Amino acid sequence: MTADVVPDHGVWFRVDNGATAGGVRRAAERLGRQLELSADRVADLAIITAEITSNLVKHAREGTLLLRPARRNGRAGVELVAIDAGPGMADLTLSSTDGHSTVGTLGIGLGAIVRQASRFDGYSLSGRGTVLTVQVWDGPPPEPDWAAGLARPITGEQDSGDGYAVREVDGRRQVLVCDGLGHGPLAAAATGAAVAAFRSAPVGPPDVVVRHLHAGMSHTRGAALAVAEPDPATGLLRYAGLGNIAAMIVASGERRRGLVSLPGIAGHQRPAVGGYEYPFAPGSTLVMHSDGVVDRWDLDDYPGLAGRAPLLVAATLLRDAGVRRDDACVLVARGSA
């Protein structure tokens, strides 16, 4: 598929042949120009996209790529997330070095991506596939994100009824995960209303924010949603949720801890909203996801992943635990970047 205007939640592409790869490259160039990147950076973006899609076509299995804007502090860049279930790489750092190849080619693909990107990251396991994340900015990239997520629509739909948002207001860092009831445009509209209400919500703990979202969604079909607030200063995480949003705290050497959401549908009836506090030690990770992601994942199955960038963690879990028969969303957050 192609997209003349890429929305902020992005566009997913299934990359399985050269023709599809060409369409992705052209869409990336259009997005770069839409965001007013310099001509040189648009050219770099074209090279990066061509190399990523070429790798997906040649080496990957079930390769997909998310193309979306990246917006930080009034600036705009382009973000690419490539996911596959192919053979993977035992040493991604070595594979990113010019001249290294496993198929008799020149072996310059990943090296070219690293050189042209403003920010590059990746995670790969032999036999289990690879996730690559790339950002292209004019000038130096912003600081690394303390929270990141991605949402994918059910097979056959263009818009996902699941979504997420991140905000910082008056020293509070808060995240939202939302699952609009059903699928398609009406579910996406419910989640869009939740995201808009979240961004304009009054300053307060998660339960106050959830009540605000509920009041602002009465015109929609409703949604399950949850808001979390990691607070490194106190070593706590505050949380409030309605419906079947899964949320877990993962800490080194400990079993993951599930967080409590109350029954209810935001935007409908008069649900009870309760706020809860949980220990959130330095180095802890918060994982939140919709019911389009099965909850049998275990970060211990991915050596070294728990300490990596939130987007890498989210993309890996979406690949391995997301289901195609439902919208799916994963968000990962830490107390600090």
C-alpha positions as CSV (number, residue, x, y, z in Angstrom):
1,M,0.0,0.0,0.0
2,T,1.0,3.6,-0.4
3,A,0.0,6.8,1.5
4,D,0.0,10.3,0.2
5,V,-0.2,11.7,3.8
6,V,1.1,9.6,6.6
7,P,-0.8,10.1,9.8
8,D,1.0,10.5,13.1
9,H,0.1,6.9,14.1
10,G,1.9,5.8,10.9
11,V,1.3,3.3,8.1
12,W,2.2,-0.4,8.2
13,F,3.6,-2.1,5.1
14,R,4.0,-5.8,4.4
15,V,7.4,-6.0,2.6
16,D,7.7,-9.2,0.7
17,N,8.8,-8.2,-2.9
18,G,10.7,-5.5,-4.7
19,A,7.6,-3.7,-5.9
20,T,6.3,-3.3,-2.4
21,A,9.8,-2.1,-1.3
22,G,9.7,0.6,-4.0
23,G,6.4,1.8,-2.7
24,V,7.6,2.1,0.8
25,R,10.7,4.1,-0.3
26,R,8.5,6.6,-2.2
27,A,6.1,6.9,0.8
28,A,9.1,7.6,3.1
29,E,10.4,10.3,0.7
30,R,6.9,11.9,0.6
31,L,6.7,11.9,4.4
32,G,10.2,13.5,4.6
33,R,9.1,16.3,2.3
34,Q,5.7,16.6,4.2
35,L,7.7,17.2,7.4
36,E,10.0,19.7,5.6
37,L,13.2,17.8,6.1
38,S,16.1,19.1,4.0
39,A,16.6,17.7,0.6
40,D,19.8,16.0,1.8
41,R,18.1,14.3,4.6
42,V,15.2,13.2,2.4
43,A,17.9,11.6,0.1
44,D,19.4,9.9,3.2
45,L,16.0,8.7,4.2
46,A,15.5,7.1,0.7
47,I,18.8,5.2,1.0
48,I,17.9,4.0,4.5
49,T,14.4,2.8,3.5
50,A,15.8,1.1,0.3
51,E,18.4,-0.8,2.4
52,I,15.9,-1.8,5.1
53,T,13.3,-3.0,2.6
54,S,16.0,-4.8,0.5
55,N,17.1,-6.7,3.6
56,L,13.4,-7.6,4.4
57,V,12.9,-8.9,0.9
58,K,16.2,-10.9,0.7
59,H,16.6,-12.3,4.2
60,A,13.4,-11.9,6.2
61,R,10.2,-13.9,6.8
62,E,7.0,-12.0,7.5
63,G,8.7,-8.7,7.2
64,T,6.7,-5.6,8.0
65,L,7.7,-1.9,8.3
66,L,6.1,0.9,10.2
67,L,6.6,4.4,8.7
68,R,5.5,7.4,10.8
69,P,6.4,10.9,11.9
70,A,8.4,11.5,15.0
71,R,7.5,14.7,16.9
72,R,9.5,16.0,19.8
73,N,9.6,19.5,21.3
74,G,8.3,21.2,18.2
75,R,10.5,19.3,15.9
76,A,9.6,16.6,13.3
77,G,11.5,13.7,12.0
78,V,10.8,10.3,10.4
79,E,10.8,7.0,12.2
80,L,11.0,3.6,10.7
81,V,10.4,0.3,12.6
82,A,11.3,-2.9,10.7
83,I,10.1,-6.2,12.2
84,D,10.7,-9.7,10.9
85,A,10.6,-13.3,12.0
86,G,13.5,-14.4,9.8
87,P,16.7,-16.1,10.6
88,G,18.0,-13.3,12.8
89,M,21.6,-12.4,13.5
90,A,23.9,-13.8,16.2
91,D,25.9,-10.5,16.3
92,L,23.9,-7.4,15.1
93,T,26.9,-5.2,15.7
94,L,29.1,-7.3,13.4
95,S,26.3,-7.4,10.8
96,S,26.1,-3.6,10.8
97,T,29.8,-3.4,9.8
98,D,30.5,-2.7,6.1
99,G,31.8,-5.8,4.3
100,H,30.0,-8.3,6.5
101,S,27.6,-10.5,4.5
102,T,25.9,-13.9,4.9
103,V,24.7,-14.2,1.3
104,G,27.7,-13.3,-0.8
105,T,26.6,-9.6,-1.4
106,L,28.8,-6.6,-0.7
107,G,27.5,-6.4,2.9
108,I,27.0,-2.7,3.0
109,G,23.3,-2.5,3.7
110,L,23.2,-2.2,7.5
111,G,26.4,-0.2,7.5
112,A,24.8,2.4,5.2
113,I,21.7,2.6,7.5
114,V,23.9,3.2,10.5
115,R,25.8,6.0,8.7
116,Q,22.8,7.8,7.3
117,A,20.5,7.6,10.3
118,S,20.2,10.2,13.1
119,R,19.5,7.3,15.5
120,F,19.7,3.6,14.9
121,D,19.0,0.7,17.2
122,G,18.3,-3.0,16.8
123,Y,17.7,-6.3,18.5
124,S,18.2,-9.8,16.9
125,L,18.3,-13.4,18.0
126,S,19.4,-16.3,15.8
127,G,16.3,-18.1,14.6
128,R,13.9,-15.6,16.0
129,G,14.1,-12.5,13.8
130,T,15.2,-8.9,14.0
131,V,13.8,-5.6,15.0
132,L,15.4,-2.4,13.7
133,T,14.4,1.2,14.6
134,V,15.7,4.2,12.7
135,Q,15.1,8.0,13.1
136,V,16.0,10.7,10.6
137,W,16.2,14.3,11.7
138,D,17.6,17.6,10.5
139,G,20.3,18.3,13.0
140,P,21.0,16.4,16.2
141,P,18.3,14.0,17.3
142,P,16.3,14.7,20.5
143,E,17.1,13.0,23.7
144,P,16.1,9.2,23.8
145,D,12.5,8.5,24.7
146,W,11.6,7.3,28.2
147,A,8.4,5.7,26.8
148,A,7.4,4.5,23.4
149,G,4.8,2.3,21.8
150,L,3.2,1.2,18.6
151,A,-0.2,0.0,17.4
152,R,-1.2,-2.3,14.6
153,P,-4.6,-2.7,13.0
154,I,-6.3,-6.1,12.6
155,T,-5.6,-7.7,9.3
156,G,-7.8,-6.1,6.6
157,E,-8.2,-2.7,8.3
158,Q,-6.4,0.5,7.7
159,D,-7.0,2.1,11.1
160,S,-6.3,0.6,14.5
161,G,-8.8,0.8,17.3
162,D,-5.9,0.5,19.7
163,G,-3.6,3.4,20.5
164,Y,-1.4,5.1,23.1
165,A,-0.1,8.5,24.1
166,V,2.7,9.9,26.2
167,R,2.7,13.3,28.0
168,E,4.8,15.3,30.4
169,V,3.0,18.1,32.3
170,D,4.1,20.0,35.5
171,G,6.8,17.4,36.2
172,R,4.4,14.4,35.8
173,R,5.2,11.8,33.2
174,Q,2.1,9.9,32.2
175,V,1.2,7.3,29.5
176,L,-2.1,6.0,28.1
177,V,-3.0,2.8,26.4
178,C,-6.5,2.6,24.9
179,D,-8.6,-0.1,23.2
180,G,-11.6,1.2,21.4
181,L,-14.5,-1.3,21.4
182,G,-14.6,-3.4,18.2
183,H,-12.5,-2.6,15.2
184,G,-12.4,-0.2,12.3
185,P,-13.1,3.5,12.1
186,L,-15.5,3.7,15.0
187,A,-13.1,2.0,17.3
188,A,-10.3,4.3,16.0
189,A,-12.5,7.3,16.7
190,A,-13.1,6.2,20.3
191,T,-9.3,5.9,20.8
192,G,-8.7,9.2,19.0
193,A,-11.1,10.9,21.5
194,A,-9.3,9.3,24.4
195,V,-5.9,10.5,23.1
196,A,-7.2,14.0,22.6
197,A,-8.7,14.2,26.0
198,F,-5.5,12.8,27.6
199,R,-3.4,15.5,26.0
200,S,-5.6,18.2,27.4
201,A,-6.4,16.5,30.7
202,P,-6.0,18.5,33.9
203,V,-2.9,18.0,35.9
204,G,-3.4,15.2,38.4
205,P,-2.8,11.6,39.3
206,P,-4.0,8.8,36.9
207,D,-7.4,8.3,38.5
208,V,-8.2,12.0,37.9
209,V,-7.0,11.7,34.3
210,V,-9.1,8.6,33.7
211,R,-12.3,10.3,35.0
212,H,-11.6,13.2,32.6
213,L,-11.2,10.7,29.7
214,H,-14.5,9.0,30.7
215,A,-16.3,12.3,30.6
216,G,-14.8,13.3,27.3
217,M,-15.8,10.0,25.5
218,S,-19.5,9.9,25.9
219,H,-20.1,10.6,22.2
220,T,-18.0,7.5,21.2
221,R,-18.7,3.7,21.4
222,G,-16.3,3.7,24.4
223,A,-13.0,2.0,25.2
224,A,-11.0,0.1,27.7
225,L,-8.1,2.3,28.8
226,A,-5.4,2.8,31.5
227,V,-3.1,5.6,32.6
228,A,0.2,5.1,34.4
229,E,2.6,7.6,36.0
230,P,6.1,6.4,36.9
231,D,7.7,8.7,39.5
232,P,11.4,8.1,40.0
233,A,11.6,10.6,42.8
234,T,9.4,8.5,45.0
235,G,10.2,5.1,43.6
236,L,6.5,4.6,42.9
237,L,4.2,4.0,39.9
238,R,0.7,5.3,40.0
239,Y,-2.0,3.6,37.9
240,A,-5.7,3.7,37.1
241,G,-7.5,1.6,34.5
242,L,-10.9,0.6,33.2
243,G,-11.4,-2.7,31.3
244,N,-9.0,-5.2,29.9
245,I,-5.8,-3.3,29.4
246,A,-2.9,-5.4,30.7
247,A,-0.1,-3.7,32.6
248,M,3.0,-5.2,34.2
249,I,6.0,-4.0,36.1
250,V,9.2,-5.9,35.2
251,A,12.2,-5.6,37.6
252,S,15.5,-7.4,37.4
253,G,15.5,-10.6,39.5
254,E,11.8,-10.4,40.3
255,R,8.7,-11.9,38.8
256,R,6.6,-9.4,36.8
257,R,3.8,-7.8,38.7
258,G,0.4,-7.3,37.3
259,L,-1.4,-4.0,37.9
260,V,-5.1,-3.7,38.8
261,S,-7.7,-2.3,36.3
262,L,-11.3,-2.1,37.4
263,P,-14.3,-3.3,35.3
264,G,-15.9,-0.8,33.1
265,I,-16.0,1.0,29.8
266,A,-14.7,4.6,29.5
267,G,-17.4,6.8,28.0
268,H,-20.3,4.6,29.2
269,Q,-22.3,4.2,32.4
270,R,-20.7,5.4,35.6
271,P,-17.7,3.2,36.2
272,A,-15.8,3.2,39.5
273,V,-12.3,4.6,39.0
274,G,-9.6,3.8,41.6
275,G,-6.0,4.8,41.8
276,Y,-3.3,2.4,42.9
277,E,0.4,2.8,43.8
278,Y,3.2,0.2,43.2
279,P,6.9,0.1,43.9
280,F,8.9,1.1,40.9
281,A,12.6,0.9,41.6
282,P,15.3,2.3,39.4
283,G,15.7,0.1,36.3
284,S,12.2,-1.2,36.4
285,T,10.2,-1.4,33.2
286,L,6.4,-0.8,32.7
287,V,4.8,-2.8,29.9
288,M,1.2,-2.1,28.9
289,H,-0.8,-3.6,26.1
290,S,-4.3,-4.2,24.7
291,D,-5.9,-7.6,24.6
292,G,-4.7,-8.0,21.0
293,V,-1.4,-9.0,22.6
294,V,-1.3,-12.3,24.6
295,D,0.1,-11.9,28.0
296,R,2.3,-15.1,28.1
297,W,5.4,-13.2,27.1
298,D,8.5,-13.2,29.3
299,L,11.4,-10.7,28.9
300,D,13.7,-13.3,30.3
301,D,13.3,-15.1,27.0
302,Y,15.1,-12.2,25.3
303,P,18.6,-11.9,26.6
304,G,19.6,-8.2,27.1
305,L,16.3,-6.8,25.8
306,A,14.9,-5.6,29.1
307,G,17.5,-2.8,29.3
308,R,17.2,-1.7,25.7
309,A,15.2,1.3,24.3
310,P,11.5,1.1,25.0
311,L,10.6,1.0,21.3
312,L,12.7,-2.0,20.7
313,V,11.0,-3.8,23.6
314,A,7.6,-2.8,22.4
315,A,8.2,-3.9,18.8
316,T,9.7,-7.2,19.8
317,L,6.7,-8.0,22.0
318,L,4.2,-6.9,19.3
319,R,5.9,-9.3,16.8
320,D,5.9,-12.3,19.1
321,A,2.8,-11.8,21.2
322,G,0.5,-9.8,19.0
323,V,-2.3,-11.5,17.2
324,R,-3.5,-10.8,13.7
325,R,-7.2,-11.3,14.4
326,D,-7.4,-8.2,16.6
327,D,-6.0,-4.7,16.8
328,A,-2.9,-4.7,18.9
329,C,-0.9,-2.1,20.9
330,V,2.1,-2.2,23.2
331,L,3.7,0.6,25.2
332,V,6.9,0.4,27.2
333,A,8.0,3.0,29.8
334,R,10.7,3.6,32.3
335,G,11.2,6.2,35.1
336,S,13.9,7.9,33.0
337,A,15.3,7.5,29.5
